[in-house]
Amino acid sequence: MPYATRSDIEQIYGARHVETLLPLDVDADVAIARAIAAAEAMINPYLRKRYLVPLPVIPGIVQQCAIDIACWQLAPAADRMSEEIEKRAKLRLDFLKDVAAGKADIEELEGYPANGDGSGSIQSASGAAFFVEDRRYPPGGGLL
């Protein structure tokens, strides 16, 4: 499940904002999908320090990080990059650094800790190893 979608970006910043980030000869859907994938690739190493990745749920703050970093990815040219876009991306990356360092928490993910190496495995003091696999049922019950 992606951390954000084109629709998520447009709901916050508007369709016109997305259009201003892209050159006319670029396929917007492809560019946005790649920018969101790049944002996730930047986000996951920070989250992996504290939480099981892939995420079982997408908290709003993670979605907002993905949106702002994706917009920053979409506007690499100086004529398209605004100070505000850069500022938002830096703010989100600083937050992610704080999460990785244990200075900030993402409450919705506190039930999904990962081993610090991001492997999803935990070893007890007695030497028994436990491996976390994808859940078949979401937290709180119900079907997927």
Secondary structure, 3 states (H helix, E strand, C coil): CCCCCHHHHHHHHCHHHHHHHCCCCCCHHHHHHHHHHHHHHHHHHHHHCCECCCCCCCCHHHHHHHHHHHHHHHCCCCCCCCHHHHHHHHHHHHHHHHHHCCCCCCHHHCCCECCCCCCCEEECCCCCEEECCCCCCCCCCCCC
